Amino acid sequence: KQWYQRRVRGDEKEHQESLATSYKKSQQKQAEEVADLKVNLEQIQARNSELERKQKRFDQDTAKQTHLLKAEQQLREKIGKEKEAIHTELISLRDKNRETNATLEERTRRLVNAESQLADFT
């Protein structure tokens, strides 16, 4: 009976040691997994930080391009309005030129008639 009890205690002790070894291996494996996860987290955080910098730079470039595009559109509108004003002024000047030419032709015709009449008197 003592032998049996020693045997049972020995088996229990062996079982306890086996469990302890198993727990230690499990704990070591989990610690390695945690370390791997920490490394992965650091890599992800570094990548995230890099992406945030790139996004910020992209947003700044986009805002700059949007501003330039808006300025260009405003300039085009201004140039379009100036072109229209110049075209309107050109039409007005052409009309005045035609009127002046017509007046000049009429006065030249009257002058020629007057000179002709004067020549007839002399």
Beta strands, then each sheet from edge to edge (+ up, - down):
end
